[in-house]
């Protein structure tokens, strides 16, 4: 019996060693930043077996064979459709060297150009957002396309759902794409059934199922926020389909504070193409927009930057870096989750050291405890470099916006954290020129009036346990 126990023990030890060694080799040969590699090795060695399994489930980007094949097959027709319809190379673009840097990056990496629009509204309150969304849905005649990470029933979201149902019943084609993990309660709710019964196509994006975990990564998320009306009007920004009056009301972080942009012209059609891409990846159905306004109907310009696995390697990260390095006077960043890549963190510190005014607007209380501690691990070095950290006290500041020299703004769904930069499917618009950025500047300045600045001397007095927890979360930050 003792020999049997010894054999079993030896066998388990050998199997554990082989599993750990095999996964370690996979971690090392997978070309990711050193910080990410070290973080995963720490997880694997501290959590025997479980850490290795966790890595196999979450450690490598894998969309799955079907989605990857669809995405690859769509690149050429998608870009050909976009660029053949929207040719504005002969039109001077505002924004100076900042706009030129982003434009050149997108054109050379993805073949994406600039899109025009004649009017943009910066909708900065839930009342304004829901009122405008409902009004535009009521005016729809041909199609409504909705894409969101969270659909949280209750409050004014139910009013939106009822308007979508009414639109479908009067003959408008309504297509709804919702992230499965972000909105699991919705897919079990009466609202999904009511929408489907009314003829609305409701599709879960990146559905989470146990068997899928065996063939591709399960924590990739569709984080974009889009609403397109008749391919002529488009909303995008940071707000999920969730009413702050009822969403996470028990959270200590307070109500979520968001922004949505309402755009027309070529920009609306371009955003409809982003939806068409995501819809085809999930369903195999092609639904490119039919409406293409002429360039002479537009007087302002932007670029659309879709990002995520298989959509340009680190395209959004390079756009952010290029913008930071090109800024000469002022950088203002609003983000709820600040866990930057090493490159972006260094760029912000260097910008502050060379005399650029760098201001970070972050929520004072965060709804993610781990991300909150990870964010704080960067504060001391940022403050020492001359960065100003303003802590927002009016709720969870969920707006994601960057403003450089009042000439370039990056606005959308992108958090300044590793997950958004590398894993999530995100959507950012780059606004070019002083006139286009005026509304974003006013918005960020209004946030500052509800902020308190973080003082370096006071911050250094925090407790030793707090510092230790910050360091632990800092080491784990590449995995958050």
C-alpha positions as CSV (number, residue, x, y, z in Angstrom):
1,X,0.0,0.0,0.0
2,X,2.9,2.4,0.8
3,X,4.4,1.7,-2.5
4,X,1.1,2.5,-4.2
5,X,0.9,5.8,-2.4
6,X,4.5,6.6,-3.4
7,X,3.8,5.8,-7.0
8,X,0.6,7.9,-7.0
9,X,2.5,10.8,-5.3
10,X,5.4,10.6,-7.7
11,X,3.0,10.5,-10.7
12,X,1.1,13.6,-9.5
13,X,4.4,15.4,-8.8
14,X,5.7,14.6,-12.3
15,X,2.3,15.6,-13.9
16,X,2.3,18.9,-12.0
17,X,5.9,19.6,-13.0
18,X,5.1,18.8,-16.7
19,X,2.1,21.1,-16.6
20,X,3.9,23.9,-14.9
21,X,6.9,23.6,-17.2
22,X,4.7,23.4,-20.4
23,X,2.7,26.5,-19.4
24,X,5.8,28.4,-18.3
25,X,7.3,27.8,-21.8
26,X,4.1,29.0,-23.4
27,X,4.2,32.2,-21.3
28,X,7.9,32.9,-22.1
29,X,7.7,32.3,-25.9
30,X,4.5,34.4,-26.2
31,X,5.8,37.8,-27.1
32,X,4.1,40.1,-24.5
33,X,5.6,42.9,-22.4
34,X,8.0,41.7,-19.7
35,X,5.6,43.0,-16.9
36,X,2.8,40.8,-18.2
37,X,5.1,37.8,-18.5
38,X,6.3,38.2,-14.9
39,X,2.7,38.7,-13.6
40,X,1.5,35.5,-15.2
41,X,4.5,33.5,-13.9
42,X,3.7,34.8,-10.4
43,X,0.1,33.6,-10.7
44,X,1.2,30.2,-12.1
45,X,3.7,29.6,-9.2
46,X,1.7,31.0,-6.3
47,X,-1.5,29.1,-7.4
48,X,-0.4,25.6,-8.3
49,X,-2.4,23.9,-11.1
50,X,-5.2,26.6,-10.8
51,X,-2.8,29.3,-12.0
52,X,-1.8,27.2,-15.0
53,X,-5.4,26.5,-15.9
54,X,-6.2,30.2,-15.5
55,X,-3.5,31.0,-17.9
56,X,-4.7,28.5,-20.5
57,X,-8.2,30.1,-20.2
58,X,-7.3,33.8,-20.1
59,X,-3.6,34.2,-20.9
60,X,-3.6,34.2,-24.7
61,X,-5.6,36.1,-27.3
62,X,-7.7,33.7,-29.3
63,X,-10.9,34.8,-30.9
64,X,-11.8,31.3,-32.1
65,X,-11.5,29.9,-35.6
66,X,-14.8,31.0,-37.0
67,X,-14.6,34.6,-35.7
68,X,-11.0,35.0,-36.7
69,X,-11.7,33.7,-40.2
70,X,-14.6,36.1,-40.6
71,X,-12.6,39.1,-39.3
72,X,-9.8,38.3,-41.7
73,X,-12.1,37.9,-44.7
74,X,-13.8,41.2,-44.0
75,X,-10.7,43.5,-43.9
76,X,-10.3,44.0,-47.6
77,X,-14.0,44.6,-48.5
78,X,-14.5,46.7,-45.4
79,X,-11.6,49.1,-46.1
80,X,-12.4,49.1,-49.8
81,X,-16.0,50.1,-49.1
82,X,-14.9,52.8,-46.6
83,X,-12.1,54.4,-48.7
84,X,-13.9,54.3,-52.0
85,X,-16.9,56.1,-50.6
86,X,-15.0,58.6,-48.4
87,X,-12.2,60.3,-50.3
88,X,-11.2,63.6,-48.6
89,X,-7.5,63.6,-49.3
90,X,-7.8,66.9,-51.2
91,X,-9.4,68.7,-48.3
92,X,-7.1,70.4,-45.8
93,X,-7.5,68.9,-42.3
94,X,-7.5,71.0,-39.2
95,X,-5.5,70.2,-36.0
96,X,-1.9,70.8,-37.2
97,X,0.8,68.3,-36.3
98,X,-1.4,66.5,-33.7
99,X,-4.0,65.6,-36.3
100,X,-1.4,64.8,-38.9
101,X,0.3,62.3,-36.5
102,X,-2.9,60.3,-35.9
103,X,-4.0,60.6,-39.5
104,X,-0.7,59.2,-40.8
105,X,-0.8,56.4,-38.3
106,X,-4.3,55.3,-39.3
107,X,-3.7,55.7,-43.0
108,X,-0.4,53.7,-43.0
109,X,-1.5,51.0,-40.6
110,X,-5.1,50.4,-41.5
111,X,-5.8,52.5,-44.6
112,X,-8.3,54.6,-42.6
113,X,-8.8,58.2,-43.6
114,X,-10.8,61.1,-42.2
115,X,-14.6,61.4,-42.1
116,X,-16.6,64.6,-42.2
117,X,-19.6,65.8,-40.3
118,X,-21.5,69.1,-40.2
119,X,-22.8,68.9,-36.6
120,X,-21.7,67.3,-33.3
121,X,-23.5,67.5,-30.0
122,X,-21.7,66.7,-26.8
123,X,-24.4,65.2,-24.6
124,X,-23.1,65.3,-21.1
125,X,-26.1,64.4,-18.8
126,X,-28.3,61.3,-18.7
127,X,-31.4,63.5,-19.2
128,X,-30.0,65.0,-22.4
129,X,-28.7,61.6,-23.7
130,X,-32.0,59.7,-23.1
131,X,-34.2,62.5,-24.4
132,X,-32.2,62.8,-27.6
133,X,-31.9,59.0,-28.1
134,X,-35.7,58.5,-27.7
135,X,-36.5,61.4,-30.0
136,X,-34.2,60.1,-32.8
137,X,-35.6,56.6,-32.4
138,X,-39.1,58.0,-32.9
139,X,-38.0,59.8,-36.0
140,X,-36.3,56.7,-37.5
141,X,-37.6,55.5,-40.9
142,X,-35.3,52.7,-42.2
143,X,-33.0,51.2,-39.6
144,X,-31.7,51.3,-36.0
145,X,-28.5,49.6,-35.0
146,X,-27.6,49.3,-31.3
147,X,-24.4,48.0,-29.8
148,X,-23.5,48.1,-26.1
149,X,-21.6,46.4,-23.3
150,X,-24.2,46.7,-20.6
151,X,-28.0,46.7,-21.1
152,X,-29.4,47.2,-17.6
153,X,-33.2,47.2,-17.5
154,X,-35.0,49.8,-15.5
155,X,-35.6,53.6,-15.5
156,X,-35.3,55.3,-18.8
157,X,-33.7,52.3,-20.5
158,X,-37.1,50.7,-20.4
159,X,-38.4,53.7,-22.3
160,X,-35.7,53.2,-25.0
161,X,-36.7,49.5,-25.2
162,X,-40.3,50.4,-25.7
163,X,-39.4,52.9,-28.5
164,X,-37.3,50.2,-30.2
165,X,-40.2,47.8,-30.1
166,X,-42.6,50.4,-31.5
167,X,-40.1,51.3,-34.3
168,X,-39.8,47.6,-35.2
169,X,-43.6,47.2,-35.3
170,X,-43.9,50.2,-37.7
171,X,-41.4,48.6,-40.1
172,X,-38.0,49.9,-39.1
173,X,-35.3,47.2,-39.2
174,X,-33.8,47.1,-35.6
175,X,-30.6,45.2,-34.9
176,X,-29.2,44.9,-31.3
177,X,-25.8,43.6,-30.5
178,X,-25.1,43.2,-26.7
179,X,-22.1,41.8,-25.0
180,X,-23.1,38.5,-23.3
181,X,-21.0,38.7,-20.2
182,X,-21.7,42.4,-19.6
183,X,-25.5,41.9,-19.9
184,X,-26.3,38.3,-18.7
185,X,-29.4,39.4,-16.8
186,X,-30.8,41.0,-19.9
187,X,-30.7,37.8,-21.9
188,X,-32.8,36.1,-19.3
189,X,-35.2,39.0,-18.9
190,X,-38.7,39.7,-20.3
191,X,-37.2,42.6,-22.4
192,X,-35.3,40.3,-24.7
193,X,-38.4,38.2,-25.3
194,X,-40.4,41.3,-25.9
195,X,-37.9,42.6,-28.4
196,X,-37.6,39.3,-30.3
197,X,-41.4,39.0,-30.4
198,X,-41.6,42.5,-32.0
199,X,-39.2,41.4,-34.8
200,X,-36.0,42.9,-33.4
201,X,-32.8,40.9,-34.0
202,X,-31.1,40.5,-30.7
203,X,-27.6,39.0,-30.9
204,X,-25.2,38.2,-27.9
205,X,-21.7,39.3,-28.7
206,X,-18.9,36.9,-27.6
207,X,-21.2,34.6,-25.7
208,X,-19.7,33.0,-22.6
209,X,-20.2,29.2,-22.5
210,X,-18.1,26.5,-20.8
211,X,-17.3,24.7,-24.0
212,X,-16.1,27.9,-25.7
213,X,-13.5,28.2,-23.0
214,X,-11.8,25.1,-24.3
215,X,-11.1,26.7,-27.8
216,X,-10.7,30.4,-27.2
217,X,-10.3,33.1,-24.6
218,X,-13.5,33.7,-22.6
219,X,-12.8,37.2,-21.1
220,X,-12.6,39.1,-24.4
221,X,-15.4,41.7,-24.3
222,X,-17.3,43.8,-26.8
223,X,-17.0,47.2,-25.0
224,X,-18.2,49.6,-27.7
225,X,-21.2,51.9,-27.4
226,X,-23.0,52.7,-30.6
227,X,-26.5,53.7,-31.7
228,X,-27.1,54.5,-35.4
229,X,-30.3,55.9,-36.8
230,X,-31.0,55.4,-40.5
231,X,-27.2,55.5,-41.0
232,X,-27.5,59.3,-40.9
233,X,-27.3,60.0,-37.1
234,X,-24.9,58.1,-34.8
235,X,-24.3,58.2,-31.0
236,X,-21.0,57.0,-29.5
237,X,-19.1,57.6,-26.3
238,X,-18.9,56.0,-22.8
239,X,-22.5,55.4,-21.7
240,X,-23.9,51.9,-21.6
241,X,-27.6,51.4,-22.0
242,X,-28.0,51.9,-18.2
243,X,-29.9,54.7,-16.3
244,X,-27.7,56.1,-13.5
245,X,-30.8,56.6,-11.5
246,X,-31.2,52.8,-11.1
247,X,-27.9,51.3,-12.1
248,X,-25.5,50.3,-9.3
249,X,-27.3,52.7,-6.9
250,X,-25.9,50.7,-3.9
251,X,-22.3,51.3,-5.0
252,X,-20.3,53.6,-2.8
253,X,-18.7,55.1,-5.9
254,X,-21.9,57.0,-6.7
255,X,-23.8,57.5,-10.0
256,X,-21.9,57.0,-13.2
257,X,-21.0,60.1,-15.1
258,X,-20.9,59.7,-18.9
259,X,-20.7,61.4,-22.2
260,X,-22.2,60.6,-25.7
261,X,-21.4,62.3,-29.0
262,X,-24.2,62.7,-31.5
263,X,-22.8,63.0,-35.1
264,X,-24.1,63.2,-38.6
265,X,-22.7,63.1,-42.1
266,X,-19.9,60.7,-43.1
267,X,-19.0,60.2,-39.5
268,X,-22.4,58.5,-38.9
269,X,-22.0,56.3,-41.9
270,X,-18.5,55.4,-40.8
271,X,-19.7,54.4,-37.3
272,X,-22.4,52.3,-39.0
273,X,-19.6,50.4,-40.7
274,X,-18.1,49.6,-37.4
275,X,-21.4,48.1,-36.3
276,X,-21.6,46.2,-39.6
277,X,-18.1,44.7,-38.9
278,X,-19.1,43.5,-35.5
279,X,-22.5,42.2,-36.7
280,X,-20.9,40.2,-39.5
281,X,-18.2,38.7,-37.1
282,X,-21.0,37.4,-34.9
283,X,-23.7,36.5,-37.4
284,X,-22.0,36.1,-40.8
285,X,-24.5,38.6,-42.2
286,X,-23.2,41.6,-44.2
287,X,-25.1,44.9,-43.5
288,X,-22.9,47.7,-44.8
289,X,-24.7,51.1,-44.9
290,X,-26.2,52.4,-48.1
291,X,-26.1,56.1,-47.3
292,X,-23.0,58.0,-48.2
293,X,-23.1,61.8,-47.9
294,X,-20.8,63.8,-50.1
295,X,-17.7,65.6,-48.6
296,X,-19.1,69.0,-49.5
297,X,-21.9,68.4,-46.9
298,X,-19.3,68.4,-44.1
299,X,-17.2,71.1,-42.6
300,X,-15.4,69.3,-39.7
301,X,-13.4,66.2,-39.6
302,X,-12.6,63.2,-37.4
303,X,-11.2,59.7,-37.6
304,X,-12.7,56.5,-36.2
305,X,-10.4,54.1,-34.4
306,X,-11.9,50.7,-33.8
307,X,-9.6,48.6,-31.7
308,X,-9.4,45.0,-30.3
309,X,-7.9,41.6,-31.1
310,X,-7.4,41.3,-34.8
311,X,-8.1,45.0,-35.5
312,X,-4.6,46.4,-36.0
313,X,-1.9,45.4,-33.5
314,X,-2.0,48.0,-30.7
315,X,-3.4,50.7,-33.0
316,X,-5.1,52.6,-30.3
317,X,-2.1,52.4,-28.0
318,X,0.1,53.9,-30.7
319,X,-2.5,56.6,-31.3
320,X,-2.5,57.6,-27.6
321,X,1.3,57.5,-27.5
322,X,1.6,59.6,-30.6
323,X,-0.8,62.2,-29.2
324,X,1.0,62.5,-25.9
325,X,4.4,62.9,-27.4
326,X,3.2,65.5,-29.9
327,X,1.5,67.6,-27.3
328,X,3.4,70.8,-26.4
329,X,1.2,72.7,-23.9
330,X,-1.6,70.8,-22.2
331,X,-2.9,67.2,-21.8
332,X,-6.2,66.5,-19.9
333,X,-7.3,62.9,-19.5
334,X,-10.5,61.6,-18.0
335,X,-10.7,57.9,-17.3
336,X,-12.5,55.8,-14.6
337,X,-9.8,53.0,-14.7
338,X,-6.2,54.2,-14.8
339,X,-3.8,51.2,-15.2
340,X,-1.7,52.4,-18.1
341,X,0.9,50.4,-20.1
342,X,4.5,51.2,-19.2
343,X,4.9,53.1,-22.5
344,X,1.9,55.4,-21.8
345,X,2.9,55.9,-18.1
346,X,6.5,56.9,-19.2
347,X,5.1,59.2,-21.9
348,X,2.9,61.0,-19.4
349,X,5.8,61.5,-17.0
350,X,8.1,62.7,-19.8
351,X,5.5,65.2,-21.0
352,X,5.2,66.6,-17.5
353,X,9.0,66.9,-17.1
354,X,9.3,68.8,-20.4
355,X,6.9,71.4,-19.2
356,X,3.6,70.1,-20.6
357,X,0.7,70.6,-18.2
358,X,-0.6,67.1,-17.6
359,X,-3.9,66.7,-15.7
360,X,-5.5,63.4,-14.8
361,X,-9.2,63.4,-13.9
362,X,-10.0,60.2,-11.9
363,X,-12.9,59.2,-9.7
364,X,-12.2,59.5,-6.0
365,X,-14.1,56.3,-5.3
366,X,-13.9,53.4,-7.8
367,X,-16.4,50.5,-8.3
368,X,-13.5,48.1,-8.9
369,X,-11.4,47.6,-5.7
370,X,-8.5,45.9,-7.4
371,X,-8.3,48.6,-10.2
372,X,-8.5,51.3,-7.6
373,X,-5.5,50.0,-5.7
374,X,-3.6,49.4,-8.9
375,X,-4.3,53.0,-10.0
376,X,-3.0,54.4,-6.8
377,X,0.3,52.6,-7.2
378,X,1.1,55.1,-10.0
379,X,0.2,58.3,-8.1
380,X,3.4,59.0,-6.3
381,X,5.7,58.8,-9.4
382,X,3.2,60.8,-11.4
383,X,3.0,63.5,-8.8
384,X,6.8,63.6,-8.5
385,X,7.1,64.1,-12.3
386,X,4.7,67.1,-12.1
387,X,1.4,65.5,-13.2
388,X,-1.7,67.0,-11.6
389,X,-4.1,64.4,-10.3
390,X,-7.7,65.6,-9.8
391,X,-10.1,63.3,-7.9
392,X,-13.7,63.7,-9.0
393,X,-16.2,63.6,-6.2
394,X,-19.5,63.8,-8.1
395,X,-19.8,60.0,-8.7
396,X,-18.0,57.5,-10.8
397,X,-16.4,59.6,-13.5
398,X,-17.0,57.1,-16.4
399,X,-16.2,59.5,-19.3
400,X,-13.2,58.4,-21.4
401,X,-11.6,61.4,-23.1
402,X,-8.2,62.8,-23.8
403,X,-7.6,66.4,-24.9
404,X,-4.2,67.6,-26.3
405,X,-3.4,71.3,-26.8
406,X,-7.1,71.9,-27.4
407,X,-6.5,70.7,-31.0
408,X,-7.0,66.9,-30.7
409,X,-9.5,65.0,-28.6
410,X,-9.8,61.2,-28.3
411,X,-13.3,60.3,-27.1
412,X,-15.1,56.9,-26.8
413,X,-15.2,53.7,-24.8
414,X,-11.5,53.2,-24.2
415,X,-10.3,53.1,-20.6
416,X,-6.7,53.9,-20.0
417,X,-5.9,50.4,-18.7
418,X,-4.3,47.2,-20.1
419,X,-7.7,45.5,-20.7
420,X,-9.0,48.3,-22.9
421,X,-5.7,48.7,-24.7
422,X,-5.1,45.0,-25.5
423,X,-8.2,42.9,-24.9
424,X,-11.5,44.7,-25.3
425,X,-13.2,45.6,-28.5
426,X,-13.2,49.4,-28.1
427,X,-14.2,52.4,-30.2
428,X,-12.6,55.8,-30.1
429,X,-13.1,58.9,-32.3
430,X,-10.3,61.4,-32.9
431,X,-11.6,64.9,-33.2
432,X,-9.4,67.3,-35.2
433,X,-9.1,71.1,-34.7
434,X,-9.9,73.7,-32.1
435,X,-13.6,74.0,-33.1
436,X,-14.2,70.3,-32.9
437,X,-12.6,70.1,-29.4
438,X,-14.4,73.1,-27.9
439,X,-17.2,71.0,-26.4
440,X,-14.8,68.4,-25.0
441,X,-12.7,71.2,-23.4
442,X,-15.8,72.7,-21.8
443,X,-16.9,69.3,-20.5
444,X,-13.5,68.4,-18.9
445,X,-13.3,71.9,-17.3
446,X,-16.8,71.3,-15.8
447,X,-15.5,68.1,-14.3
448,X,-12.6,69.9,-12.7
449,X,-15.0,72.1,-10.8
450,X,-16.1,69.0,-8.9
451,X,-12.6,67.7,-8.2
452,X,-10.1,68.0,-5.4
453,X,-6.4,67.9,-6.3
454,X,-4.1,65.3,-4.8
455,X,-1.2,66.7,-2.8
456,X,2.1,64.9,-3.0
457,X,3.2,65.6,0.6
458,X,-0.1,64.4,1.9
459,X,-0.1,61.3,-0.4
460,X,3.3,60.3,0.9
461,X,1.9,60.0,4.4
462,X,-0.3,57.0,3.5
463,X,0.1,53.8,5.6
464,X,2.6,51.1,5.0
465,X,-0.1,48.4,4.5
466,X,-1.6,50.6,1.8
467,X,1.8,50.9,0.1
468,X,2.2,47.1,0.2
469,X,-1.2,46.5,-1.3
470,X,-0.5,49.1,-4.0
471,X,2.7,47.3,-4.9
472,X,1.0,43.9,-5.1
473,X,-1.8,45.4,-7.4
474,X,0.9,47.2,-9.5
475,X,2.6,43.9,-10.1
476,X,-0.7,42.3,-11.1
477,X,-1.8,45.3,-13.2
478,X,-1.0,43.7,-16.6
479,X,-3.6,41.1,-15.8
480,X,-6.5,43.4,-14.7
